[in-house]
Amino acid sequence: MSSNLKIVNVKLVLLGETTTGKSSLVLRFVNNDFQENKESTIGAAFLTQKCRFEDKVIKFEIWVTSGQERFNSLAPMYYRNALAVIVVYDVTKAVTLDRAKSWVKELKRQANPNIIIALVGNKIDLVQPYEDESGEYGEYGRQVPTEEAKAYALEAGLLFFETSAKNGDGVRDVFVEIAKKLPLEHIISQRRQVDNSISAVQSALMLRV
């Protein structure tokens, strides 16, 4: 990878009900790996992955939060200062979409107003299409219709994806589309201003010594 490429650090957080596959999505993206019997995350987990985008390298600093209710109060500590959040639900469990909507409401109320939010329906590998005797098509196992979730995402101003962490379908697309939405030049400019301010303070302190 060329040393001339700008590296942009991007904090990204995953939220969602327990067992929706948040950690599995990240492991698929970071290591291209899937663990069939992975235990639920306790507290939070942290991973990083670099993604080349145009003339820049985005280094995703990924926090995976626990979906267990006793850890919910800690979530703001993780999504504070995040540039993007992935809210995950399980397409085979309608209740997990309800919880995802609650997370979206909280983010809209408390997070950075410019934060990028992606709604991700995971576990599409558990859905099996079928055709009944009348020629109507349906899907065994699915409790959240794609169109219902997509319509909600559109109304709420979210990115929308369906994925399978197990076989990898759609996983990379989530992170690539988030990368495309990031205001990279603005992020770089803001951080340059912060660095300049720190340098000015350090120089002033050195002059006083």
Buried (B, 14 or more C-beta within 10 A) or exposed (E): EEEEBEEBEBBBBBBBBBBBBBBBBBBBBBEEEBEEEBEEBEEBBEBEBEBEBEEBBBBBBBBBBBBBEEBBEEBEEBBEEBBBBBBBBBBBBBEBBEBBBBBBEBBBEEBBEEBBBBBBBBBBBBBEEEEEEEEEEEBEEBBBEBEEBBEBBEEBEBBBBBBBBBEBBBBBBBBEBBBEEBEBEEBBEEEEEEEEEEEEEEEEEEEEE
